[in-house]
């Protein structure tokens, strides 16, 4: 059964989906010491129960699990309307670039390889939670039928809801507030992911593809333009 380990004070909640007990205990110890509330699950089935009973602020997801695998479960989280916006960090011993791309393609927001430093993991968690926190000011960004609500983290195209993950939301927000200028992959990493977080540049291409896919049915994907040899630009005027 999924277990909830309560912190002494109200804190952000992290769900660890990991079947290696020693790794799980090490992560739990360090996260609780850092002030997080921790929930653990040793399988995808247990994790589903935990997601329903103890909705987390973030999921730490192992790649290899006894009843499925991390990428498949990440895709399931992204398909569910109630969980699709929860940030996910993949934990895995797989270090090949193709594996990292597969993990990112499945909908995860960050990728941490084993063995990892607990301090680095906590820093990654805090950075991702900061990046995905709602703005809380009720402000909306609007352009040509595309609308972002910065308080609810909802996106609408022609008044129809558009579902996307938190990283895609941040990427779209940056584009809509920085139109016409071309940004390289490294510049987008600095502005959207943060300069203190190490993420490979190819990650940008993965999230651009996911953002375009989310916007495709409304036709708004054409606003995101690839500038060969330079990067990406957001331009409603040139796309019309």
Beta strands, then each sheet from edge to edge (+ up, - down):
strand 1: 3-5
strand 2: 13-17
strand 3: 37-41
strand 4: 58-62
strand 5: 64-65
strand 6: 68-69
strand 7: 87-92
strand 8: 110-113
strand 9: 140-143
strand 10: 146-149
strand 11: 154-157
strand 12: 160-162
strand 13: 182-183
strand 14: 224-227
strand 15: 231-234
sheet 1: 1+ 3- 2- 4- 7- 8-
sheet 2: 5+ 6-
sheet 3: 9+ 10- 11+ 12-
sheet 4: 13+ 15- 14+
end
